[in-house]
């Protein structure tokens, strides 16, 4: 059994903000009031009507920040920029409250940097390992001195399942939903399910083991939609939160407002 815990964000900022994280598969929108997420929604596509609905349900929102891996959508972004008192589009040259040690900052996925900002705010004097479970799994590290040192990227669970199905002729398409996780699969389906899940678990356990040997006071944060699923399967004490990026975006928004 893992020591699954929930972090409590004690960082409190005045005002109600909207943080929008547009990823490869889903767009995630979080309304944050005094430093805490009070509304969280996911969608494949955003349009003006979707934004209007969120603002109607949260009329006190007066500031917004956007980070995106996709092309800009001029219509709803312009609408949001006109409606907000403060508006930030998080880009590679946007100031952040930690040091970025990535050698190619222009190629860095800014959701990774936002998560690092949140991790440092949550544990300001600790070394932090951040694992984000999405289409890709990102493994990132923030030092106790507040420096983002980069990390690694590997395929996420769904990507691995799809790759096995797509690049072979007879293997079925599996998923995390109601999957069986055995030490060794006893059918083709359980062999795929156990192979993918155990492979990810062993991969992450290896990172944790090596970093614990190299640095003291290591904190571990899992985030992303599958964070609970994997945190329960590791023996280490894991702090899991699906909305770490949203908290980081909120911190960056407030940092630039100053």
HELIX and SHEET records of a PDB file:
HELIX    1   1 UNK A   48  UNK A   57  1                                  10    
HELIX    2   2 UNK A   74  UNK A   83  1                                  10    
HELIX    3   3 UNK A  105  UNK A  107  5                                   3    
HELIX    4   4 UNK A  110  UNK A  122  1                                  13    
HELIX    5   5 UNK A  157  UNK A  166  1                                  10    
HELIX    6   6 UNK A  188  UNK A  214  1                                  27    
HELIX    7   7 UNK A  227  UNK A  231  1                                   5    
HELIX    8   8 UNK A  244  UNK A  257  1                                  14    
SHEET    1   A 7 UNK A   3  UNK A   5  0                                        
SHEET    2   A 7 UNK A 237  UNK A 240  1                                        
SHEET    3   A 7 UNK A 218  UNK A 223  1                                        
SHEET    4   A 7 UNK A 127  UNK A 133  1                                        
SHEET    5   A 7 UNK A 136  UNK A 142 -1                                        
SHEET    6   A 7 UNK A 147  UNK A 155 -1                                        
SHEET    7   A 7 UNK A  99  UNK A 100  1                                        
SHEET    1   B 5 UNK A  36  UNK A  43  0                                        
SHEET    2   B 5 UNK A  27  UNK A  33 -1                                        
SHEET    3   B 5 UNK A  16  UNK A  22 -1                                        
SHEET    4   B 5 UNK A  61  UNK A  68  1                                        
SHEET    5   B 5 UNK A  86  UNK A  89  1                                        
END                                                                             
